[in-house]
């Protein structure tokens, strides 16, 4: 158990310099009416307003 904690701590320390900025939420949206939502489930689903299939929105 102790070895696992030490290994995880060492991995975290070694990767600390690779951290760039903060996390950004992933967004999905409707190409038809322009609404957007945070992705919170594995499936994207359909737009509540117009019924079109939602797509993953690019980061801007």
C-alpha positions in Angstrom: 0.0 0.0 0.0 2.7 2.4 1.0 4.6 1.7 -2.2 1.5 2.5 -4.3 1.2 5.9 -2.6 4.9 6.7 -3.0 4.7 5.7 -6.7 1.6 7.8 -7.3 3.2 10.8 -5.6 6.3 10.4 -7.6 4.4 10.2 -10.9 2.4 13.3 -9.9 5.7 15.2 -9.1 7.3 14.2 -12.4 4.3 15.3 -14.5 3.7 18.6 -12.7 5.8 20.5 -15.2 3.6 19.2 -18.1 0.5 21.0 -16.7 -0.7 23.7 -19.0 -3.6 25.9 -17.9 -6.9 24.8 -16.5 -9.4 22.2 -17.5 -12.2 23.3 -19.9 -15.5 21.7 -20.1 -16.5 19.9 -23.3 -19.5 21.4 -25.1 -22.1 19.9 -27.5 -24.4 21.9 -29.6 -27.1 22.1 -32.2 -25.9 23.1 -35.7 -29.5 24.0 -36.7 -30.5 26.5 -33.9 -27.1 27.2 -32.2 -27.8 26.1 -28.7 -25.0 24.6 -26.6 -24.7 22.5 -23.5 -22.0 20.9 -21.4 -21.3 17.3 -22.3 -22.3 15.3 -19.2 -23.1 11.8 -20.7 -21.6 9.4 -23.2 -24.4 10.1 -25.8 -24.8 13.5 -27.4 -28.6 13.2 -27.9 -30.9 15.5 -29.8 -31.7 19.2 -29.4 -34.7 19.9 -27.1 -35.7 22.9 -29.2 -35.6 21.6 -32.8 -34.9 17.8 -32.6 -31.7 17.9 -34.6 -28.7 15.7 -33.6 -26.2 17.4 -31.3 -22.5 17.5 -32.3 -19.3 18.1 -30.3 -18.4 21.8 -30.5 -14.7 22.8 -31.3 -12.7 24.6 -28.6 -12.3 28.3 -29.5 
